[in-house]
Amino acid sequence: YKLLFRILKMTGRRITEIIGRKEYKHGDKTYPQVTGLRPMDIDWEDQSIVFNILKKKSPHKKRKPVDAETLNMIRSYINTNGIEVDQPIFKLSRVQAYRVFRTAAENARIYYVGEKPFHPHHLRHSFAVNVLKTSTSPMDLRRVQMMLEHSDLRITEHYLQFGQEEERKLVENLYKKEE
């Protein structure tokens, strides 16, 4: 499951975009099936993956860049497990994936992130925060919005929550520049 964690952390994708999801009904709404990540979705030369992304409740294909180390881990996993080109890389349900995350978090003695129990979406949040922390331009917020497929910039702005220590460092650095 190390690879699953790695892909989530390095791409900022949603868990269903990696493991897939069957069509399901909730109340009077029907949500479409989403195909999980398969070897045929990986462009080894371009170092990118085509993910099935839900946009306005319908699936779309989007190509996203991936770092070389993650691609090497994926290639090794595919070869070791004999996964066919059109087969899903991870054969997990959403419930099983959440269980894997909770177990890993408990083993690491992480029970909550903020006020919520640890879950896969926290890695999406971490991806966005890490990109924004290393950003050098206000335009990077817009880039993160596009990377995460957010329909509104206000959704992406939600990731811009700073702790007291970060605010203190910001203020200290502000006054250091004036000296």
C-alpha positions as CSV (number, residue, x, y, z in Angstrom):
1,Y,0.0,0.0,0.0
2,K,3.1,2.2,0.1
3,L,2.6,2.8,-3.6
4,L,-1.0,3.9,-3.2
5,F,0.0,6.4,-0.5
6,R,2.8,7.6,-2.8
7,I,0.6,8.2,-5.8
8,L,-2.0,10.1,-3.7
9,K,0.8,12.2,-2.1
10,M,2.6,13.1,-5.3
11,T,-0.3,13.7,-7.6
12,G,-3.0,15.2,-5.3
13,R,-5.6,13.0,-6.9
14,R,-8.7,11.7,-5.2
15,I,-8.8,8.1,-4.0
16,T,-11.6,7.2,-6.5
17,E,-9.4,8.5,-9.3
18,I,-6.8,5.9,-8.4
19,I,-8.8,2.8,-7.3
20,G,-11.9,3.5,-9.3
21,R,-15.5,3.2,-8.2
22,K,-18.6,1.3,-9.3
23,E,-21.8,3.2,-10.3
24,Y,-23.9,3.8,-7.2
25,K,-27.1,5.4,-6.2
26,H,-27.5,7.8,-3.2
27,G,-31.1,9.0,-2.7
28,D,-32.5,10.0,-6.1
29,K,-29.0,10.6,-7.7
30,T,-26.9,8.1,-9.6
31,Y,-23.2,8.5,-9.6
32,P,-21.2,7.2,-12.6
33,Q,-18.6,4.4,-12.6
34,V,-15.0,5.7,-12.6
35,T,-12.3,3.4,-13.9
36,G,-9.3,3.1,-11.6
37,L,-5.7,3.5,-12.6
38,R,-4.5,0.9,-15.2
39,P,-1.0,0.4,-16.8
40,M,-2.5,1.6,-20.1
41,D,-3.1,5.0,-18.5
42,I,0.6,5.6,-17.9
43,D,2.7,7.4,-20.5
44,W,6.2,6.3,-19.5
45,E,8.0,8.6,-22.0
46,D,6.0,11.7,-21.1
47,Q,6.2,10.9,-17.4
48,S,2.4,11.4,-16.9
49,I,-0.7,9.5,-16.1
50,V,-4.2,9.9,-17.6
51,F,-6.6,9.9,-14.6
52,N,-10.4,9.5,-14.8
53,I,-11.5,12.6,-13.0
54,L,-15.1,13.4,-11.9
55,K,-16.0,16.8,-13.1
56,K,-19.6,18.0,-12.3
57,K,-20.4,14.3,-11.5
58,S,-19.3,13.0,-14.9
59,P,-15.9,11.4,-15.7
60,H,-13.3,13.1,-17.8
61,K,-9.8,12.0,-18.7
62,K,-7.0,14.4,-17.6
63,R,-3.2,13.9,-18.1
64,K,-1.2,14.8,-15.0
65,P,2.6,14.8,-14.6
66,V,4.2,12.4,-12.2
67,D,7.7,12.3,-10.8
68,A,10.2,9.7,-12.0
69,E,10.5,7.9,-8.6
70,T,6.8,7.3,-8.4
71,L,6.7,6.0,-12.0
72,N,9.6,3.6,-11.2
73,M,7.6,2.3,-8.2
74,I,4.5,1.8,-10.3
75,R,6.5,0.0,-13.0
76,S,8.0,-2.3,-10.4
77,Y,4.6,-3.0,-8.8
78,I,3.1,-3.8,-12.2
79,N,5.9,-6.2,-13.1
80,T,6.1,-7.9,-9.7
81,N,2.3,-8.5,-9.6
82,G,1.9,-9.4,-13.3
83,I,-0.8,-6.8,-13.8
84,E,-2.2,-6.8,-17.4
85,V,-2.3,-3.6,-19.3
86,D,-6.0,-3.1,-19.1
87,Q,-6.4,-4.3,-15.5
88,P,-6.7,-2.0,-12.5
89,I,-3.4,-1.6,-10.6
90,F,-5.2,-1.6,-7.2
91,K,-8.0,-4.0,-6.6
92,L,-9.5,-2.3,-3.6
93,S,-13.0,-0.9,-2.8
94,R,-13.3,2.5,-1.4
95,V,-14.2,1.0,2.0
96,Q,-11.1,-1.2,1.9
97,A,-8.9,1.7,0.9
98,Y,-10.2,3.8,3.9
99,R,-9.6,0.8,6.2
100,V,-6.0,0.6,4.9
101,F,-5.5,4.3,5.6
102,R,-6.9,4.1,9.1
103,T,-4.8,1.1,9.9
104,A,-1.6,2.8,8.6
105,A,-2.5,5.9,10.6
106,E,-3.1,4.0,13.8
107,N,0.2,2.1,13.3
108,A,1.9,5.5,13.0
109,R,-0.1,6.8,16.0
110,I,-1.9,9.4,13.9
111,Y,-5.5,9.4,15.0
112,Y,-6.7,12.8,13.9
113,V,-5.5,15.5,11.4
114,G,-7.0,18.6,12.9
115,E,-10.4,17.6,14.1
116,K,-11.0,14.8,11.6
117,P,-9.8,11.1,11.6
118,F,-7.0,10.5,9.0
119,H,-8.3,9.6,5.6
120,P,-7.0,9.6,2.0
121,H,-8.2,13.1,1.2
122,H,-5.6,14.4,3.7
123,L,-2.9,13.5,1.2
124,R,-4.7,15.6,-1.4
125,H,-4.7,18.5,1.0
126,S,-1.0,17.9,1.8
127,F,-0.2,18.0,-1.9
128,A,-1.9,21.4,-2.3
129,V,-0.3,22.8,0.8
130,N,3.2,21.7,-0.1
131,V,2.9,23.1,-3.6
132,L,1.6,26.4,-2.2
133,K,4.3,26.6,0.5
134,T,7.0,26.3,-2.2
135,S,5.3,28.7,-4.5
136,T,7.0,31.9,-5.6
137,S,4.1,33.6,-7.4
138,P,0.5,34.4,-6.6
139,M,-0.4,32.7,-9.8
140,D,0.6,29.4,-8.2
141,L,-2.8,29.4,-6.4
142,R,-4.5,29.4,-9.8
143,R,-2.1,26.6,-11.0
144,V,-3.0,24.5,-7.9
145,Q,-6.7,25.1,-8.7
146,M,-6.2,23.7,-12.2
147,M,-4.1,20.8,-11.0
148,L,-6.8,19.7,-8.5
149,E,-9.6,20.4,-10.9
150,H,-11.4,22.7,-8.6
151,S,-14.3,24.6,-10.2
152,D,-13.8,27.7,-8.0
153,L,-10.7,29.3,-6.6
154,R,-12.4,29.6,-3.3
155,I,-12.3,25.8,-2.9
156,T,-8.5,26.0,-3.4
157,E,-8.2,28.9,-1.0
158,H,-9.5,26.6,1.7
159,Y,-6.0,24.9,1.6
160,L,-4.4,28.3,2.7
161,Q,-4.9,27.9,6.4
162,F,-1.8,28.7,8.4
163,G,-0.9,27.8,11.9
164,Q,0.2,30.2,14.5
165,E,3.9,29.3,14.1
166,E,3.7,29.9,10.4
167,E,2.1,33.3,11.0
168,R,4.8,34.2,13.5
169,K,7.6,33.3,11.0
170,L,5.9,35.4,8.3
171,V,5.8,38.4,10.6
172,E,9.4,38.0,11.7
173,N,10.6,37.7,8.1
174,L,8.5,40.8,7.2
175,Y,10.4,42.9,9.7
176,K,13.8,41.4,8.9
177,K,13.4,42.8,5.4
178,E,12.9,46.4,6.7
179,E,16.2,46.3,8.7
